[in-house]
């Protein structure tokens, strides 16, 4: 007898679920969270964090966290904590500088008009009060915790320990781990989801290299298979190797390959939710949350991923690399001179490596040094990798790249970057400022020819140097863009 199917059988991956389907999965299925969800709890304010944890507590009996997620949580926890409040500190620093320069300008004006001292003091007090009020409106850091604080004093960590007790999956055996890493790398090379967007980690020193996402996926599949239930994965990772999107880039749901694979293994369906989506669906599991919490989560999601480098922070890394005779400093400088990239072949030439030697771990000294200097407070947390391996296809890096702002910084300060190194102590901004003004004046034609830097106040030197250097940055960037258009 002929067997007939229906319109949907075998095509489950094409079905777009509605809100009621998601609610039903939240009420009866497995709820899993990714590493970024746990780490972002440190970035939320107290009330948002409380709302999010209340939702997780409501499904505690069905809550699941892959062992790989916990591994990555501990690996990244301190760096996330260390970066808390970085934007606030930057804003406060900028306000303090502007307050000082404003007061200096008022003092010069007061001197020129012979303003009585009591009136001058009143103006200065009003200036202080103005900038202090703005600084006070910046708000507190999301979590009152330090990277150096004993873990026993981390209140969020204590809450998570209670919440996740019994919810963490088993660690893979040694053989299973090796097999998972190999399968993950196969998927990365074959552009098979999930995880292929982490191709840059193929040559990293991480134990799983580029296979972290696949190991999380494997542990989710294993859990789903044993439970025989739908799975709701809450993740802040919106890369294309997890999500299907519309032509305009809007998120639809899991990649069809993931839906098919989960269905084959479990007979059930997988759902992906962003953290804010989970709160918007919280009523379906009997939990009330605030609309402000959804907005706070979206604010954290939309924050810039990287803190920009400045010349002093780049130079301190280059200086330390030079002192330790690392080729990576020369690679970074040449990449800057080449518009931000340097070929794999050229790196081999600069490093004197034989063709049969791998470049795995080549960026490691830069990464390690950056981390050490961040811990010492010399580099802000959240900067983009100063040297990053890039992959066009395959398992080998095709080239290396540096951040765009570093290209411009080193282009303007090439002589200074080359001069400062192990044989000459790094100058302070004050001792070097006259040279900066003179250099900027010499390279520009902005009508400052009659200025003698030695006759200026320090604040004026800074102001003029920074103004001229910004103009030079714009000019050089315009010329670079013009060259690129000609290629």
N, C-alpha and C positions, 0 to 999 in steps of 0.2 A: 504494500500500500504506500502511496506517495505521502511523504511527510512534508507538511507546509509550516513555515515559520511565520513570524509577523513582521511588521515594519521595523520594529526596534531591536529584535533579537540579533545579537552580534554587532550592533552599532551603538552600544551603550555610551561610548566615548563621545558621540556627537550630541547627546542629550544635554541641554543646558538646564540644570535644576533651578527651581523657583525658591522663594523664601521659605515656603512651607516644607520643602524637602530638606533644606538646611536646618530648619528648626527641629524636624523629626530626627535628623542625624545627631544633633546636639543633645537631644533628650535620651537617646538610646545607644549611640555609638561610642567609639573610643575618641577621646579628645587628647591630642598630642600637641606639644609646643616645641618650637625650634630654639636654637641657641640665642638668636637675636632677640627673641621674645623675653627670655629670662634676663638678658643683659640690659635690655631697654627699661626694665623695672627700676634700675638705678637712675635712669634719666627722667623718669616721671616725677611729678610733685606728689606729695603725701596722699592727697585725696584720690588722684587718678590711680596711684599704686594700690590703694585700699580697694577701689572699685574692681580693678582687674583681678586682684587676689580673691575677692569675694566670689567672682564668677568661677575661678578655678576650684575654690573650696566646694562649691555647689555640685561639682562633677568629680569630686575627689576619688570616688570609687571606680570611675572610668578613666581617670587621668593616667597618661603614659608619657614618659620621657625617655627617648633612646639613650643608651649609655654613651654614644658618641656625642650627643648634645651636652651631657654633663662634662665630658672631657673637654670640649671646646669652651664651655662656660668657665671652668676653672682656669683654662689657659689664657682667656681674654679678660677675666674679671678685673684684675688690677689695672690694666691699661685703660679700661672703660672708666673705672673709678678715678684714675689719675687725670682723665680728661674732663671730669665734671666741672662745670663752672668756667671752662676756658673762655667761652664767649663773653661771660660776664667780666672776667678779669681783663680781657682785651678792651672791652668797652670802658671799664673803669680807668685803665691805663691811658686810653685816648682822652677821656675827660680830664684826667689830672694834667696831662700835657697841655691841653687847650686852656685849662684854668690858669696854669703858670704863664703861658704866652699872653693870655688876655690881661692878666695882672701886670705883666712887664710892659705891655703896650700902654696901659693906663698910667703906670708910673712915668713913662717917658713923656706922655702927653701932659701929666700934672706938672712935671718939671719945666716943660716948655711954656706953660701958662702961669707958673708960680702959684699953683693951687695950694691953699692952706692945708697943712698936714692932717687936721681933723677931718676935712672933707675928703681927702685922699683915703684915709683909713676907712671912712664910711663906704666909699666906692669899693674898696678891696674886700670889705666884709660882705657887702651885697654880692660881689662876684663869687666869693667862697660859698655863700649860702645857695646861690643859684646852681652851681655845679654839684654841690653836695646833695641838693634835692633831686637832681636828675640821677645821680649815682645811687641814691637810696631807692629810687623807683625801679631799679633793675631787678629787684627781687632776690630771694635766697636761692642757693644751689638746690637742685632737685633732691639730692640725698646728702644728709650730713654724715659722710663717711670718707675716710682717707685711705689711700692705697697702703699706708703704713699702719693702719689701725688693726689691732688683733682681730682675727675673724670672730672671736667670741663676743666682740662688742658691735658687730654688724647686725643691726636689728632685722634688716631685710633678709640676710642670710639665715638668721634663726627662723624666720617665718617660712622661708623656702624649705628648710630642712624638715620642718614639721609637715608641711604640705606634701612634699615629695617622698616622704617615708613610705617605702613599699611601691612607689610608682615608677622607679627607674629600672629600665631593662637590664638584662644580663650583659656582661662584657663578652665579646667574641673570644673564642679560643685562639691560640697562636696560629693554628692552621687555617681556621676560618678567617682570621684577620688578614693573613697573607693572600688568601683567595679573594677576599673582598677588595683589597687594595689593587690587585691585578685586574679584577673585573671593572673596578671604578676607572682605572687608567684606560682600559679598553674602550669604555664608554666615552671618555673624554676625547680620545683620539678619533672615535667614530661619530662624534657629535650626537651621541645618544643620551637623552635625559635620564636622570638629573645629574648635574655636576659639570657638564662640559664648559660652562662659563668660568670654571676655576682652572682652566688650562695653564695659567701662569704659575700655578703651584706645582706643576709636574717636576720642576727642578728645585723645589723648596726643600728645607730641612725638616718639614713636618713629618711625623711618623707615617701619616696616611697620604702625604703629598697632596695630589689633586682629588683624592677619593673620599673626602669627608662627607660630601653630600650623598654620595652613593651609599656609604656605610649607614648614614641616618635612614635612608630609604630602605635598605635591606632590613634594618631592625624594625621599621614600621611594617614592612611586608610580613615579617615573621610574627609580629604581634597580631596583625589583622588576621593572619591565617589561623592562629591558635584560638582567637576569640570569635571568628566568624561574624564580625560586625563591620558596619560602615566606619570609616575613619575621617575625623575632622582634624586637619593639621593647621594650627595657627602659626603663621610665619610672617616675618617682616621682610623676607627675601622675595623680591618681586622680579628677579631675573628671568629671562626667557627660557631657561632650562627647567623651570618649574611651572611657569604659567603660560596658558594660551591667551592670546590677546586679539582684539579687533584690529582692523587696519589702521585705526587711529590711535592704537596703543593702549586702549582700555582693557583692564583685566577681566577675563571671562571666567576662568577656573583652571583646574589642573591641565597640564599637557595631555593630549589624547593618549599618548603612549603610556603615561603614568596611570590614567584611568583604566586602560586595557590591561596593563600588567597587574594592577591591584585586583581587578575583577577576575582575571584568570586564576590568581592565587587564592582568592577569598570568596569569590562569588558575590562580593559586595562592592560598594562605591567609595571613592575617596573625594573629600571636599577640601578646598584650601580657603582659609580666611585670613585676612589681615587682622592685626590686633584690634583696630577700631571696629571692624566688622563683628568681632566676637562680642564687644560691648553692646553694639546695636541689636544683637540677637539675644541679649541676656534675659529679656523678659520671657523667652520661650522656656527657660529653665528656672523660672521663678525668682530671678534676681533683678533688683532695681539698681540702675547705675545713672550717673549724672551725664547730661549732654556735654558739660564742660570737660569731662574725662575723655570723651571721644575726640573733642577738639584738641586737647593736650596731646593725645597719642598721635594725631595727624600732624601736629606741630613738630613733634620729635621726628616723625617720619620725613618731613619736608625740610628739616635742617640740612645745611650743606654738609656733605660727607667729609670734606677735608678742610683743615685749617691751612691757609697759604703759608709758604715759606717766605722769609725775608732774607736779605743778604747776610746779616750777622749769623743767623742760624745755619744757613748753607755753608758759610765760611768756617764755622766752628767744626762742622763735620769734615770738610775738606782738609782743614788743618790737622785734625787727628788722624785722618787717613794718610796724609803725607808723612806725619811723624812715625807712623807704623809701616811706611813704605808699601802701602796697598796700591795696586794698579787702578783700583776702582776710582780714585780721585782723578786720574788722568782720563779715564773713560767718561766720567761725568763732565769734565771740562770740554772734552772733544764733542760729546753729545750736544752740549750747549752751543758750541760753535757751528754745529751741523743742524741747527733748528730743533733740537730736542731728541734726536735719535742717533743711534750708532749701530752699525751692522754687526752681526755675530762674527763674521770673518775678521772685521777690524778689531774686535775685542780679543780674539785669538792672537792677533799680531801684537797688540799692546801688552798683553799678558805673557807673551812668549810661550804659549801652550802648543803642544803638538796636536795635529788634527784629530788623533784618536782619543784625546782626552775630553772628558765631558765638562760642560760649564755648570753642572748642577751645583748649587750653593754659591755661585759667583757673587750674588747680591748679599749674601749672608753677612759679611763684615759691615756693610753699610747699615743693614737692618739692625744688627746687634749694637753698633755704635750709636745709632739713633735712639734705640731703647735706653741705653745707659745714660745718654745725655738728657733724655726726657726725665728719667728718674732723678738726675742731678738738678733738674729745673732749668737747664740751659736751652731746651727745645720744647715747644708746646706739644701736648698730645693732640692727635688728630691730623698731623701732617701727612700728605701723600708720600708713598715710598720715594726716596730720593733717586733710587735706581731700580728699575723694574724690568723684568724679562717679559717680552711680548711674543705671542705665538700667532702666526698666520694660519698654519696648519701643521698637523703632526705633533710629535712629542718633543721636538727640539725647538728652543727659542729661535725666532727668526731675527730678532734684533732686541736692543735694550733702549729704554726711554727714560727721560727725566720729566718732572712736572713743567708745564708751560711757563709758570711764573719764574722758575729757576733759569730757563733759557734767557729771559729778559734781564733778570738780575745779574747773571754772569756776563751777559753781553755788554752791559753798561759798566760793570766793575771788573773787566777782564784783567787789567793791569794790577788792580788791588788784590784780586783773588790769587793771581800768580805770585805776587810779591809776598803775601802773608803765608808763612809756612813754618816748618820746624826750625829754620835758621834765624827767624826773626820773630820776636814775641808779638802777639796780636795787640794792636793799638786799641785804646779805649775810644769810644765815639767822640769824646771831648778833644783828646789829643790829635785826632785825625780830622776834625771837622774843617780846619782851615785848608787842609789839602783837598778835601772834598769840594769846598767852595771854589778854590783856585782851579781844580780840574774841571769842574762843571762850567766855570766861566770860560776856560780855555777852549772847551769843546762846543760852546754855544754862541749864539748871536742874539741874545734876548735883551740887549740894551743895558747891561750891567757893567760895561767895560770900565767905568770909572770907580767901581767899588774896590776898596782895599780891605780884604777880609780881616786883617789884623786890627782895624779900627772899629770892628763891629762887636756888639755884645754877643755872648754865646747864643742867646735865644734867636737873635737875628741871623747868626751863622747857620744854625740849624734850619731856620725857616727858609732862607735863601737856597741853601744846599739841597734841601728836600724838594723845593719848588723846581729848581733847575734840573735835578735828577729825574723828577717825574716827567718834565718836558722831554728830556733825552730818551726816557723809556718809551714815550709815545712815538717819538721820531724814529727810533730804531725799530720798534714794532711795526710801524707803517712801512718802513723800507723792507723789513722781512716779509710782510704780507705781499708787497709788490713783487718781490723776487719769486715768491711761491706762485703768484698768478702767472708769471712769465714761463714757469716750468711746464 
